Amino acid sequence: MDNAHHLRGPNPWHPMSNPVDLKHLGKFIEECAEAASAAARCVIQGIDETEPTTNKNNREWLWEEIADVLANAQLIIEHFKLDVTAINKRAARKREYLRRWHAGA
């Protein structure tokens, strides 16, 4: 064993390897990215404009992608047995904070 490895110690990272866990999180990441793309398109073109390639209304694309994120979030919560009560409480606090923030309070 080289001294440098001995001084650093074992790697603290333990990446996921379970294929089902990876599928759940991978799909969630994909849907979040698609929602981000839809939101960016709304900022760039306007929410009520039409995407030039697909001819889909940006508002429709945005709500579809938000729905996909929500569905995947629910599956993640179930699969990993996350504390849905704590998640909902934090989400409620965040909504209230952002409402005040958007209002300029």
LINLIN-V36587 format. One line per field, one symbol per residue. ss: DSSP state (H for helix, E for strand, L for the rest). psi: psi as a letter, one per 30 degrees, with the letter a starting at -180 (. if undefined). burial: # if it has 16 or more other ideal C-beta (glycine too) atoms within 10 Angstrom, else .. A space follows every 50 residues. Layout:
ss->???
psi->???
burial->???
This chain:
ss->LLHHHHHHLLLLLLLLLLHHHHHHHHHHHHHHHHHHHHHHHHHHHLLLLE LLLLLLEHHHHHHHHHHHHHHHHHHHHHHLLLLHHHHHHHHHHHHHHHHH HHHLL
psi->kleeeeefalkfkilkfkeeeeeeeeeeeeeeeeeeeeeeeeeefkfglk kfefgkkeeeeeeeeeeeeeeeeeeeeeeghljeeeeeeeeeeeeeeeee eefg.
burial->.......................#...#..#..##..##.##........ .......#..##..#..##..#............................ .....
